[in-house]
Amino acid sequence: MNYLCRSASLYLWVGLFAIGCQLDSLQGQAPLVDAAQPAREPDRIQVAVQRALPAVAERGQWWIDEKNCVSCHRVGNMVWTLGAAEDRGFSVPVDLPQVVRWAVESSLALDPQGVSAAAKNKEGIAQLLMADQVRSVLDADLAMDWRRMIAESQEEDGCWSPGGQLPAQKRPAEETRLVSTMWLALALAASNGSEQFAPTVGRAVQAVQAYSAPPQSTEWFVTALLLADAVDDSDWRETVRSRLLALQRADGGWGWLHAEASDALATGMALYALARTASTSSEAIRRAQHFLVSTQQPDGTWQVPGTKAKKKDRPQETASYWGTAWAALGLITSMADTVPPSS
């Protein structure tokens, strides 16, 4: 009996010794899975985008089905964001070419006075003209007609007046006018055959650069940075980029009005512009990515206060939709070059 007990003890000791040796050999090696470790930031960015895309698609399609309206820039945001996601390998939960065709057909529709929706929605048309997914569907002659319509509606001072409800935004009216001007100039500068619109774009640039009041919205700096890059004005580009970076808040974000708290709409816009015009590895970009990933809601959206003066103090559905679309677009544009698997 004593012999059996001693033998059992010996086998137990040998077994424990072997396990200890295996544990010693694993020291210093990274575990295959460690649930206690937070996900790496690139992984979190990819997950955030994947969570946002269904919300962008669903609420965009809801707008089409319920509102039948192409004039509030929502559809342009939808196409731009989902198109960029699809190009990066994400699965997009909507028939994007069908949405583009709907947007084009709706933009051609005439009101009782014979004015097309495109003529009343030039900023939205500019977004469509700048989206790669639209270029593959939009008839080249129609695209040129739209660009000519934009160019011919430029006012004597080089600007365009904002359409729809944009004049009601919570910033100076002239600043809104200049932001609309920059979006429209961008659509002309980024188009095929842009050289024929160079004088039009040049007049717009002069008008923007002559603006002496301090801009109050992040969108002004975003559009100015994109336009400076489009016309290859390196001095202006660096000046605007420096001013935009200086406005980044301690939490990594920007406010729609830069004096306000950070939100997804302004941060997504700023992240997109910086990623388009600078290295995607900058510290400012990483901080903006972290802000967006950290503030996303469980349903994949971001909540954004209204951009109108009368609705600025509480989240609004339209502003939150814009914010969700822009946050996703900024994250997509600033991602590393690895393409995520479709799922």
Number of C-alpha atoms within 10 A of each C-alpha: 6 7 8 9 9 11 12 12 12 12 11 12 12 12 12 12 12 12 12 11 11 11 10 10 10 10 9 7 7 8 9 6 7 9 8 6 7 8 11 8 13 16 10 16 22 19 14 23 23 20 18 23 25 19 18 30 22 14 17 21 18 12 16 17 10 8 9 13 16 22 22 17 20 23 27 27 24 28 26 22 27 27 20 21 22 15 15 18 14 21 17 21 14 16 9 18 16 11 19 22 14 16 24 22 13 17 21 15 13 13 10 7 6 8 12 15 21 24 18 16 18 29 28 25 27 24 20 26 25 20 19 14 21 24 16 11 13 17 12 12 9 12 19 17 12 19 22 14 14 22 19 10 14 19 12 8 10 21 25 24 18 20 17 13 10 17 18 14 17 19 17 14 15 15 21 22 18 25 25 23 25 28 24 28 31 26 25 28 22 16 16 13 11 16 13 12 16 15 13 20 28 15 18 25 21 13 16 20 12 9 12 7 9 7 17 18 22 23 25 22 23 24 23 26 27 22 26 23 19 18 18 11 12 11 11 17 19 15 12 20 22 13 12 22 15 10 16 20 18 10 13 19 28 31 24 28 19 20 13 12 13 22 24 35 31 25 31 29 27 31 30 24 25 24 20 16 16 12 11 19 12 12 11 17 26 18 18 26 25 19 21 28 22 12 14 19 15 10 10 19 24 26 22 26 22 20 23 17 12 11 13 15 12 12 15 17 14 18 21 21 24 27 27 31 32 27 33 35 27 30 29 26 22 25 20 11 10 9 12 15 9 11 8
